[in-house]
């Protein structure tokens, strides 16, 4: 099962993984996203912040991101990975 299937052909998805909710890199990413919010909406971009919990763990396994990693991954409307940082 693809945990991102509901977004396919509707939205681009920016997955923001952090090892914990108070991670400094995650806070920096939040500030960037807030400044660019209008541009994200114009591009049908949905942001999912994932730190802990069942959804985060399922997406970590699906996308192959370790539980202690900070990672940002852009998924296109076609469901394919477009960028990983």
Buried (B, 14 or more C-beta within 10 A) or exposed (E): EEEBEEBBEEBBBBBBBBBEEEBEBBEEBBEEBEEBEEEBEEEEBBBBBBBEEEEBEEBBEEBEBEEEEBBBBBBBBEEEEEEEE
